[in-house]
Amino acid sequence: MPNVALYCALDARDRTTVERLAHLLAPAVGGLKLGLEYFCANGPEGVSAVRAAGRLLFLDLKLHDIPNTVAGAVRSVVALEPHYLTIHAGGGIAMMRAAREAAEEEAARRGVAPPNLLGVTVLTSLDADALARQGIAGSAHDQVLRLAALAHESGLAGVVASPHEVATLRAAHGPDFDIVVPGIRPAAGAGSNKGDQARVATPADAARAGATALVVGRPITQAPDPLEAARAIVGEIEAAA
């Protein structure tokens, strides 16, 4: 089984709190994830401050619009040098291809590495009932597979999917397709509560299934000792090897 990276989701508005956690957790995690809440509150300057912690950056903006608009947004964040950048696979092949081309062109212009674009499939807060209310037939699993196939066809680096789809996606798309997995809850302890996630698994289960990277937020950031919580999750991942 390949190495599985742990990204800590720093989902908060307060820059001081996020920077403190970023530097505290840097020795224990493979990367740091910033989402819309932090980005909207602090902008590119706040992102650069977190990058100073020295870990890989996952910029989770979940871009979704017409192809030209998403391409422009991607160009605007390439200078921040995120390792991962998310767009919604539901935006379609034209949008995903436009985003990939924009990332590659802007990165070449700036002389930096392009971000690895991830197609967000089905949010881990959604289940079959929620999808049915949107008019999407079939299971969440089926919808993830459909959207992941579009992301692969579009040339994206990988997808974001729940732990429940990892094994099927790995078999379908091979070892070089990144599968980044939220909805991770430790095997035991206070952080094992599902919260608002509908489709979850333990770090060990997701790692064994073939995940490239795991994303964990509240079980780390809200723990009494966040650094120890992160190290415990890394231990669960390593034990699965």
MOFEN-V764895 format. One line per field, one symbol per residue. phi: phi as a letter, one per 30 degrees, with the letter a starting at -180 (. if undefined). psi: psi as a letter, one per 20 degrees, with the letter a starting at -180 (. if undefined). Layout:
BEGIN
phi = ???
psi = ???
END
This chain:
BEGIN
phi = .ddcdcccdccadddddddddedddedccdabcccdeddddbieddddddeddjcdccccchdaadedddedddedceddhddbbcbddddjdddddddddddddddddcibdddddcddcceddcbddddddcicdideeddeddddddddddiddlbcbdedcdddddddcidccdbcbdicbedajdddddhcccbbadeddddddjddbccbceecdcdebedddddddeddddddd
psi = prppqpppomnrhohggggghghgihiirhrpppahggghhiahghghhhhiijrqpoomilpoaqghggghhghhihhilqgqpqqphiirgggghhggggggghghhikrpqqoppppepqiiqahgghhiijoqarhgghggghhhggghijqhbrprrhiiggggghhjrijopopoakppqhrrhiiphcjphnrrrggghghijqgqqppehhghjqhnhghgghhghhgghhi.
END
